[in-house]
Amino acid sequence: MVFFKEMLDATKSDYLQPIDPDIRITIDPIHVFPEDRGKHILIYEADHIKKERQERQQRKRELGKLPDDLFKISFFLDTYNFSECWGYSSDGITFTFLVTRAELEIFIDTLEQERQIIVDKFAYNPEGDGLADFHR
């Protein structure tokens, strides 16, 4: 959960991956990247679209975080996770989601609730230090 919460305030991409590279979660806070048009040149922008863009830019300057800020979240699964694979290949499948800040906050809250249910149901931790010793 800490990783996801930190990404709400991040200004650059980051990823979470265990030592064994069988899965990787990457989050790109695309709302903070500067507008890099590169070779692209804006030829025409309708007046109402331009007005909406300028109003949003003004709100962003005033408020910083907006509920419609965009994040790209990618979940990569190495082929090692599939049957008959004997080692890590750095090949696999990626699921990519484009979400708003509001949707990511709901996801984080839901994930925390589910984690707490699992800890309450399956963890043995008499010290109450937040560390779960899962047992069979």
Residue pairs with C-beta under 8 A, 6 or more apart in sequence:
1 108
1 111
1 112
1 115
3 14
3 16
3 25
3 27
4 27
4 104
4 107
4 108
4 111
5 108
6 14
7 14
7 27
7 29
7 71
7 104
8 65
8 101
8 104
8 105
8 108
10 27
10 29
10 32
11 29
11 32
12 29
12 32
13 26
13 27
13 28
13 29
14 26
14 27
15 24
15 25
15 26
15 27
16 24
16 25
16 26
17 23
17 24
17 25
20 88
21 78
21 88
21 90
22 77
22 78
22 80
22 81
22 88
23 75
23 76
23 77
23 78
23 81
24 74
24 75
24 76
25 73
25 74
25 75
25 76
26 73
26 74
26 76
27 71
27 72
27 73
27 74
28 71
28 72
28 73
28 74
29 69
29 70
29 71
30 70
30 71
30 72
31 60
31 66
31 69
31 70
31 71
31 101
45 53
56 66
56 68
59 66
60 66
65 101
66 101
67 100
67 101
67 102
68 100
68 101
68 102
69 100
69 101
70 98
70 99
70 100
70 101
71 98
71 99
71 100
71 101
71 104
72 96
72 97
72 98
73 96
73 97
73 99
73 104
74 94
74 95
74 96
74 97
75 94
75 95
75 96
76 92
76 93
76 94
77 92
77 93
77 94
77 95
78 88
78 89
78 90
78 91
78 92
79 85
79 89
79 91
79 92
80 87
80 88
80 89
80 92
81 92
99 107
119 125
119 132
122 132
122 134
122 135
123 132
123 133
123 134
124 132
124 133
124 134
124 135
125 131
125 132
125 133
